[in-house]
């Protein structure tokens, strides 16, 4: 059976959404990143990047949420666009846009706003600006189509949803003001039964909630000397 290593973070939640949408049999295995589970040798053997999520499907090991979504969609033949060169190009472009832009810049915006030991205005402004720019590109795209690739709900929408649903966390209160089209998509996906089940997956395991020295050392090793 497919093994799904997850936490309560945005990227694993995308995978939980796909698994719930398809009903693909799997075993959900929690990785408590605030306790440092991601640094244990047995997990590093699966994901050398010490991040979540990851899956093990027989002898196939896949990490990075965008890669996992592509793998599972191709494995099941579900939530993919039509089989044309044009659709394939759009699929890959938008999946990589989320992987290289939306996700990293949103994550760094949250980090510098909430977790960095020093409030550095330049870093906060830099990542918030780029996150807002990326969300603006998505919003513009959705102004002329129902879903990211047209009229069909695909893994691109799931990939976007993972971070876009947390825009207030990324950009602060009022973050939705400029992104009405993106909000429409997020609200529609939020209302899907599969999304509601995916969002409750985190409740099946008691993840550590305290952001204490242990958690900071585990999640942000570069701070270790400062918080030890």
Secondary structure, DSSP 4 states (H G I P E B T S, - for coil): -EEEEE-SSHHHHHHHHHHHHHT--EEEEE--TTTTGGGSHHHHTT-TT--S-EEEETTEEEESHHHHHHHHHHHHT-S---SSHHHHHHHHHHHHHIIIIIHHHHHHHHHHHHT-SS--HHHHHHHHHHHHHHHHHHHHHHTSSSBTTBSS--HHHHHHHHHHTTHHHHH-TTGGGG-HHHHHHHHHHHTSHHHHHHHHGGGGS------SHHHHHHH-GGGHHHH-
